């Protein structure tokens, strides 16, 4: 068993560590427009002891570079963008404990 990290890089996942790390990119960017990465992410989650799911925004970017929030970029909802919530539900459905790391530039309600 190992740890699954969803939004790190393949290089980071293959670095020498005392604990094996499985990497699967469940979403392509913060907009997560499709579920094409969900199968790989849930497969990695199913064979791991714990999942660390990094979800939310890409701080420090603006709309042209893939950002969703910041100067002159108001949002109408505080929810996760695109299909990120669907990915989280799929990961939880595997039965593997999930730790969620939310990357945001403002407070989100529980």
C-alpha positions in Angstrom: 0.0 0.0 0.0 1.0 3.6 -0.4 -0.1 7.2 -0.5 -1.9 8.6 -3.5 -1.3 12.3 -4.4 -3.6 13.6 -7.1 -2.0 16.9 -8.2 1.7 16.5 -7.7 4.0 15.7 -10.6 5.2 12.3 -11.7 8.8 13.3 -10.8 7.7 14.1 -7.2 5.9 10.8 -7.0 8.9 8.8 -8.1 11.4 10.5 -5.8 13.1 8.4 -3.2 10.8 8.2 -0.2 10.4 5.8 2.8 6.7 5.4 1.8 5.7 4.4 -1.8 3.6 7.1 -3.5 1.1 6.4 -6.2 0.3 9.4 -8.4 -2.8 9.9 -10.5 -3.9 13.2 -11.9 -7.7 13.0 -11.5 -8.4 16.4 -13.1 -6.6 18.4 -15.8 -6.3 21.9 -14.1 -8.7 23.7 -11.9 -11.5 23.8 -14.4 -11.7 19.9 -14.4 -13.9 19.8 -17.5 -14.2 16.0 -17.9 -13.8 12.8 -15.9 -11.1 11.2 -18.2 -8.7 11.0 -15.3 -11.1 9.6 -12.7 -10.5 5.9 -13.5 -6.8 6.2 -12.9 -7.3 8.2 -9.7 -9.8 5.8 -8.2 -7.7 2.8 -9.2 -4.7 4.4 -7.4 -6.9 5.3 -4.4 -8.2 1.7 -4.2 -4.7 0.3 -3.8 -3.5 2.9 -1.3 -3.8 3.3 2.5 -4.8 6.9 2.2 -5.6 9.5 -0.5 -4.3 13.1 -0.4 -6.6 15.0 -2.8 -5.5 18.5 -3.6 -8.5 20.4 -4.9 -9.6 24.0 -5.4 -7.9 26.8 -7.2 -4.6 27.6 -8.7 -3.5 30.7 -6.7 -1.4 33.3 -8.4 -2.9 32.9 -11.8 -5.4 35.0 -13.7 -8.1 34.0 -16.3 -5.7 33.8 -19.3 -3.4 31.4 -17.4 -6.1 29.2 -16.0 -7.0 31.0 -12.8 -10.5 31.4 -11.5 -10.2 34.0 -8.8 -8.3 37.2 -8.1 -8.2 40.8 -9.1 -11.2 41.6 -11.4 -12.3 38.0 -11.3 -15.4 37.6 -9.1 -17.1 34.2 -8.6 -20.8 33.5 -8.2 -20.3 30.4 -6.1 -17.8 29.2 -3.5 -18.1 25.6 -4.7 -15.3 23.6 -6.3 -14.8 24.3 -10.0 -15.8 21.9 -12.8 -16.0 18.3 -11.9 -13.7 18.5 -8.8 -16.5 17.6 -6.4 -17.4 14.6 -8.6 -13.8 13.5 -8.4 -13.8 13.8 -4.6 -17.0 11.8 -4.4 -15.5 9.1 -6.6 -12.4 8.9 -4.3 -14.5 8.7 -1.2 -16.6 5.9 -2.8 -13.4 3.7 -3.0 -13.5 3.4 0.8 -9.9 4.6 1.2 -9.6 7.4 3.8 -9.3 10.7 2.0 -7.5 13.8 3.2 -8.5 16.9 1.3 -6.1 19.8 0.8 -8.1 22.9 -0.4 -6.1 25.4 -2.4 -8.0 28.7 -2.3 -7.5 32.4 -2.0 -10.6 33.0 0.2 -12.5 31.2 2.9 -15.0 28.5 1.9 -17.9 27.5 4.1 -17.8 23.9 5.6 
